[in-house]
Amino acid sequence: PRRKRDGACSIPAAPREVRATPLSTMIFYSIFKTLVGHEVAVELKNDVAIVGKLHNIDQYLNVKLLEAKVVDPQRYPQLTAMTSIFIRGSVVRYITIPKEHVDVELMQDAARKSGTS
């Protein structure tokens, strides 16, 4: 995970090769599942950034956001009318979560376990 200046943590989306490994995907999935109902920011590979309340996430890391808003409405005016959005996991670059929801010990334990399997 990458730390930003404000203490938030950006977790890169799992690359396509990692998705073939169920344990690696399940680590990210279980972390994000705990964030349902909380606000997250999703940066897409086409540089669009969207903030919204995480409604659902699946094992493919597809994301559904409610109360969604584009971060730069002047650049993407066509996205200003949306209130909810489904984002395919393969187009996600980063998902940024608030620092108070980052459980570093859980991530380290999960990384250790996946490294020994």
N, C-alpha and C positions, 0 to 999 in steps of 0.2 A: 504494500500500500504506500502511496505517496502522500506525504503531509503537506498541506498548504499553509500559507502564512497565518491564516486565522485559526489553525488547529484542526480544520476539517480534514477528513481523510478521503482521498480518491482511490478507488479500487478499480484497476483496469478490468475490462470485461475479459472473460476467458477466451484466449485465441481458439481458433477452430480445432487445432491439434489437441488442446487440453480437453475440449468437450468430449472427445472420444474416451477419456479416462473418467469413469463415473465418480471415483472418490474425489478427484480435484474439483469437478463440477459441484459435487454435493457440499464441499466446504463453502464455496461462494454462495450456493443456494441457501444453506442453513444460516449464514450470516445475514443475507438479505431478507430471509423470511422473518427474522426478528424485527425488521424495520417496517413491516406493514403498518400503515396508519401514520407513519412519520414522513416529514418532508425530505425529499432527496432531489439532487440535481443530476440529470442525465445528459452527458455530452455525446453526440452522435459522431460517426466517422465523417459526416459531411459538414462538421463544425457547428451544427445547430445545438444549442443548449436549452434544455427544458427543465423547469422546476415544477414539482407537484407532489401531491401526497401519494405515497406508494400504496396501491390498492391490492396488487397481486404480482407475484413473480413465479415462474415455473422452473422446472429442472433444466430447460434450455436457456434460462436467463432472459426470457421474454418478459417485458415489464408493462404493467398497466398503471398509469398515473391518473389521479383525479385532481380537480382544481389545477390543471396544468396551465402553465404560462411560459411562453418563449422568453428567454432572457434578453434578447435583442429584437424587440418588436419593429423597430425602424428597418432593420435589415430583412426581416421575415414577416411582412405584414399579412401574408396569406395564412399565417399560423395564429394570429391574434384571436380569432373567433372560437378556437377550440377550448373545451373545458375538460375533456378527458382524452387520453391517447393510449394506444397500444403500440409498443415499440418492440420490434423483433430483436432478439438478443444479438444476432450477427451484425447489426449496424451500430451497436453501442461501443463507444470508445472508453468512457469512464462513467462510473456512478459515484457521485460525491455524497457522503453521508455526514451528518453533523458530528462534531468531535465527541459530544456527550454520549453518542451511541456506538462509539468505537470500543470494542472489548479486545484490547491488545493481547491479553493472556489467552483468550479463546482462539484468536487467529494464530498465535505462536504454537499453541498446543495442536491445532489442526494441521498446521504446516509440518510440525514434527511428525505427527502420525502419518501424514501422506508421504513424507520422505522415507519412512521406514517400511512402507507397504510395497 
